[in-house]
Amino acid sequence: MNVDRTHSMTTPRFFAKSTSIFLLGAAASLAVLGAPTSALAEDQPGGADQPATLPSGQKPEGVLPLPGAPAASQPVHEGAAPPPAPPTTAEDGATGDPPSVMQIGIQRLPGSAYPESETRGIRYGSLSLTFHGLQWPYMPTQGGPRFVLGVSGWGWVDTSYEKFAPWGDNPKIDASRIRYWVQQARLVTRFTPTYSLGSGWFVQGQAEFVATEDQTIQRGQTGGADTDDLWLRIGQWNKWDFQIGRYEGWEVFHLGMGLDLNTFERSGAYGQGDVYNPTFYGLTDNQYRPSGAIGNVAFHYYPLRYLRFELLSGLGSVGAYPAYSFRPVAIFDIGWLKLKAGTEYQKLTAQQVNDPGKETRKGVGGAIQFVFAPYVEFGFNAAQGTDWSVQSNGSFNEKGSFTRTSYGGFLNVTNGSLKYPLVFGVGSVYTEYEDQFLRNDKVNQYWQLQNFIAVQYVAFQQLYIKLVGGYARAHFDTADPELTYDDEMYSVRLRLALYF
């Protein structure tokens, strides 16, 4: 028994009725304050050095059983039947709860909830913050059926500087000659209720509540949502599951330690006077959490320890456009080598029955990643997608129809120290757009090259301190020769992040 991390008590029947509410509140407080540190993840933190399961008979850290569960001094064995529910009397007027729901706990997610059947990546590197399609949080039955409310999350504060330096013939580029400072912050608190049954079956939900520093942004803006994840799923651990709600699809195109979501270097050299934003494409039309009245449905299949499949689909409306999508992804992962590939299809149609307007998006992409723990990880990505648009009058939308191609890579290196961990990262992504708008036998073409260099130090294995320098150059080659120009962007960003 670990008395420092797990607190429990056995209460007589007559005392349980008058104190159950008090004990539940105390349990939640002690679990959050007294539970050990769990390891990390970007958007989904997890620990690289924790086992995926606990030894037989060992209780997960931080679990607080309610009155009626076995006392901490009593042995709890894997698969042992829970204690019987207390008998009821005629005055109660109700039957007792089934034994399984008596094992209830609130816990800060322990290391065992962050699966690592194979090495995810070097310690504190960007690949270790990605679960590569594994079921997360991993909360299987320990000592019989039980219900646990897991608590976790992460927060970051960015202080950033950005400067644009365009040149060329576009008369609007003066609007892009800007420089400014900005501070952004975001904190996500994650609640994961899990009912874990026998034979590996489980029912799980998750909600991520968001706090943002900038109170002027609207809910629909990037980073302005008040809820990230909101989903339910059912299945068997390490075999299969069915998931529905709001969440992200499996990642294929990995960017490394820079180009983080909602940052300057992610947008690149796209200023206020630029005609188009050649944002990178990485099989990403249907990867990120959907906005609007649309949700995801996915089936995940785990036939082998090193092979995983996701069939993701979306159904609903994007703005005023009914939409549906499909995104199958496969991951082959043997630790030191990871192969990822997928394709996607999305179709948006006009809301009015007689309106022929529609938009069709297709794409394919893949990645190869290497992890030579504990010092080096690197990878290469490539993806291409097309977007075809028909206007409400039935005519082909040339400017709104284009082909996108992106490829790039990343490299992370660490000193391997557990006491003073330093991680260095570099990365680059090249993206090219070509639309179908013709003028003088020439189409509009845009390309962008985004580069970054990053250094990260982790204090007390808790506080991530990361400095990122970014440089991007975008070239806008339009059908109008007078609007051909280039833009450059320089940025520096300091991020403080906490994972819990």
PyMOL commands that set and color helices and strands:
alter all, ss='L'
color gray80, all
select helices_A, chain A and resi 13-34+99-102+111-113+127-129+173-176+198-200+264-267+481-483
alter helices_A, ss='H'
color red, helices_A
select strands_A, chain A and resi 104-108+146-164+167-168+179-196+201-212+227-236+240-246+293-304+307-318+321-333+337-349+358-372+376-390+402-414+422-439+442-459+463-477+485-499
alter strands_A, ss='S'
color yellow, strands_A
deselect
rebuild
show_as cartoon
